[in-house]
Amino acid sequence: MDPVSIILSALVAGGAKTAGDVAQDAYNGLKALIKRKFESQGKSDSATILDKYEQKPEKTKALLEDELTEVGADQDEEIIKAAQKLLEQLKPQEAAEGKFNVKISGGTVQGLTQQNTGTITQNFS
């Protein structure tokens, strides 16, 4: 999965009523990290979008995706790791299969391929 999809999936899964106390702590931590990222980029209004995503994810998904990308949350290792940790707690089978793994190296991402399994090599010159 790409980083934004992992973050959004973690927010939906963590916001579900079935999440336990440990997962709820991880969920609240993820939300706090994202809100701090918004504030540090002068986008404190984006925190409202994050809160609305919890109630109506299907209606606010595109807007939150744009905001997360704009502030660089998709490149923020701490946010991505928090989202992965939450998904590992809530969906251990999928985590064991490597579904939530993301590895981004280098300064600028030139190409990103997502899939559930396998290895892909991309070369850019």
C-alpha positions as CSV (number, residue, x, y, z in Angstrom):
1,M,0.0,0.0,0.0
2,D,1.1,3.6,-0.6
3,P,1.7,5.7,2.5
4,V,-1.5,7.8,2.2
5,S,-3.6,4.6,1.9
6,I,-1.9,3.1,5.0
7,I,-2.6,6.3,7.0
8,L,-6.3,6.4,5.8
9,S,-6.8,2.7,6.4
10,A,-5.4,3.0,9.9
11,L,-7.7,6.0,10.7
12,V,-10.8,4.1,9.5
13,A,-9.8,0.9,11.4
14,G,-8.8,2.7,14.5
15,G,-12.0,4.8,14.5
16,A,-14.2,1.6,14.4
17,K,-16.1,0.8,17.6
18,T,-14.5,-2.6,17.7
19,A,-11.0,-1.3,18.4
20,G,-9.7,-2.3,21.8
21,D,-8.1,0.0,24.4
22,V,-4.5,-0.6,23.2
23,A,-5.6,0.1,19.6
24,Q,-7.5,3.2,20.8
25,D,-4.3,4.6,22.3
26,A,-2.4,4.0,19.1
27,Y,-5.3,5.6,17.1
28,N,-5.3,8.7,19.3
29,G,-1.5,8.9,19.0
30,L,-1.7,8.7,15.2
31,K,-4.4,11.4,15.1
32,A,-2.2,13.6,17.4
33,L,0.8,13.2,15.1
34,I,-1.2,14.1,12.0
35,K,-2.7,17.2,13.7
36,R,0.7,18.3,14.8
37,K,1.9,18.0,11.2
38,F,-1.0,20.1,10.0
39,E,-0.3,22.8,12.6
40,S,3.5,22.8,11.9
41,Q,2.6,23.5,8.2
42,G,0.1,26.3,9.1
43,K,-2.8,24.1,8.1
44,S,-4.7,23.9,11.5
45,D,-8.0,24.0,9.6
46,S,-7.1,20.6,8.1
47,A,-7.5,19.1,11.6
48,T,-11.3,19.6,11.1
49,I,-11.1,17.5,8.0
50,L,-9.4,14.8,10.0
51,D,-12.2,14.8,12.5
52,K,-14.9,14.7,9.8
53,Y,-13.1,11.8,8.2
54,E,-13.8,9.8,11.3
55,Q,-17.6,10.2,10.9
56,K,-17.9,10.2,7.1
57,P,-14.7,8.7,5.5
58,E,-16.3,8.1,2.1
59,K,-17.2,11.8,1.7
60,T,-14.0,13.4,3.0
61,K,-11.4,10.8,1.8
62,A,-10.2,12.8,-1.3
63,L,-9.9,16.0,0.7
64,L,-8.0,14.4,3.5
65,E,-5.7,12.6,0.9
66,D,-4.9,16.0,-0.6
67,E,-4.2,17.6,2.8
68,L,-2.0,14.7,3.9
69,T,0.1,14.9,0.7
70,E,0.3,18.6,0.8
71,V,1.8,18.7,4.3
72,G,4.1,15.7,3.6
73,A,2.5,13.3,5.9
74,D,3.1,10.6,3.3
75,Q,6.8,11.2,3.7
76,D,6.8,11.5,7.5
77,E,8.3,8.3,8.9
78,E,6.8,8.8,12.4
79,I,3.3,9.1,11.0
80,I,3.7,6.1,8.6
81,K,5.1,3.9,11.4
82,A,2.3,4.9,13.8
83,A,-0.2,4.0,11.1
84,Q,1.5,0.7,10.4
85,K,1.6,-0.1,14.1
86,L,-2.1,0.5,14.5
87,L,-2.9,-1.7,11.5
88,E,-0.7,-4.4,12.8
89,Q,-2.7,-4.4,16.1
90,L,-6.0,-4.4,14.3
91,K,-5.3,-6.6,11.3
92,P,-2.5,-9.0,12.3
93,Q,-3.1,-11.5,9.5
94,E,-2.7,-8.8,6.8
95,A,0.3,-7.3,8.6
96,A,2.0,-10.7,8.7
97,E,1.5,-10.9,4.9
98,G,3.4,-7.6,4.5
99,K,0.3,-5.7,3.2
100,F,1.2,-2.6,5.2
101,N,4.9,-2.4,4.4
102,V,6.3,0.7,2.8
103,K,9.9,1.5,2.1
104,I,10.8,4.9,0.7
105,S,14.4,5.8,0.3
106,G,16.2,8.7,-1.3
107,G,15.1,12.4,-1.3
108,T,12.3,12.4,-3.9
109,V,9.9,9.6,-4.8
110,Q,9.9,9.3,-8.6
111,G,7.8,6.1,-8.8
112,L,5.7,4.1,-6.4
113,T,4.1,0.8,-7.1
114,Q,1.8,-0.9,-4.7
115,Q,0.7,-4.5,-4.5
116,N,0.1,-7.2,-1.9
117,T,3.1,-9.4,-2.6
118,G,6.2,-9.7,-4.7
119,T,9.2,-7.6,-5.5
120,I,9.4,-4.8,-8.0
121,T,12.5,-2.9,-9.0
122,Q,12.2,0.5,-10.6
123,N,15.3,2.3,-12.1
124,F,15.3,6.1,-12.8
125,S,18.1,8.0,-14.3
